[in-house]
C-alpha cells in the first residue's frame, strides 16, 4: 500500500509526457521560409506587369498561432504604372492580437470614364501619384470572432494627361479631381471559421469594415467607405465549392479614386474595373476549386457585380458578369497560390489576370 501512490504519480507523469509528445507530433511547428516570385501579371487596366514580389514567412512559435509575415512588392507595367509596397503582419500575446500595416507609393496613370454602371468607351487620362500608409490592430475575441481598428493616411496628387480643354469627364465637379490628403480611422469586425486563410476548403468568413476620413483628423475632405462580405466554403471530397456576396457604400464627397468599383483580378476577373464606379456596389461570386495534385489546382468561376448611385437604384438586369477558368500553383505547404484566371466579361471580352492569393 505504501508504494501505490508513487506508482500512480509515475504513471500520471508518464501519461502527461506521452500526451505532450503526441501533441507535438500531431502539430509540428512550421519553419521559416522565403517565397520569392516574379511579379508577373496582366490585367486590362495595366497591360503586362513585371517586377518582384517577396514574402518572408517567419518560424512558427506556437502551434495555435499563425506565422508572422512580411510582404514586399516592386512592380511596373507596360502602361507606365509603377508601385512599391510592404505589408507586415505580426501576432503578439499568444495570437490574441494581430498588428498589420501597409506602407508604399505608386505612380498610376489610368482613365476616368465617369461615374455610372454604363460608361463610354473612351475616358479622360490622368495620373495618380500617391503615398499610402495604414496601421491596424485586430483583437481575437473568441476562436472565430475578431475586432479591429486602423489608422489611415494617404496623399494623392492627380495630374491630367490630356489638355484640360479636351476633358469631357474629369473636371472640377468631380470629387477628388485634384487629389489631396486623406486621413482617418477604420473599424472592422469578422467571424472567421475557415480552416486555411490562403486556400480555404471549409468554414465561413463574415466581415465588415467602416473607414471614416475626417477633417478633424487632418483630412482635406470628410467621407466614409463601408464594406460587408460573406463567404462560405464547402468541402466536396478533394474539391471545394466557394460562394461569396459583397457590398460597398460610399458617401457623397468620396474622391473618385476611392469609389466602389469591381477589380479585374478579384471581384470581376478579366474586367477593367475603372469602367464602372459609383457610390454603391453589390456583387456575388461562385467558384469550384478542383485539386489536381500537391501543387496544382484548377477552378471554374462566375463573378457578378453592379454599381449604382444608391441601393434603391440597383437593377437585376444591370449586373456585369465574368465567367471563366483558372489555374493555381502552390508556393507553400498551406497553398499560397500563384493564380491565373481567364474570364469572359459580359459575354463580349475575353481577358486574363495573373496574380497571387485567392480572389476570396
Secondary structure, DSSP 4 states (H G I P E B T S, - for coil): -TTHHHHHHHHHHHHHHHHHHHHHHHTPPPPPEEEEEE--EEETTTEEEEEEEEEEEPPPSSTTSPPPEEEEEEEEETTS-EEEEEEEEEEETTTTEEEEEEEEEEEEEEEE--SSSS--S--EEEEEEEEEEEEEEEEE-SSSEEEEEEEEEEEEEEEESS-GGG-SSSSTTSTTTTEEEEEEEEEEEEEE--S-SSS--SEEEEEEEEEEE-GGGT-SS-EEEEEEEEEEEEEETTEEEEEEEEEEEE-TT--GGGSEE--TTTTSTTS-GGG-EESEEEEEEEEEEEE-SSSEEEEEEEEEEEEESSGGG--GGG-EEEEEEEEEEESSTT--EEEEEEEEETTTEEEEEEEES---
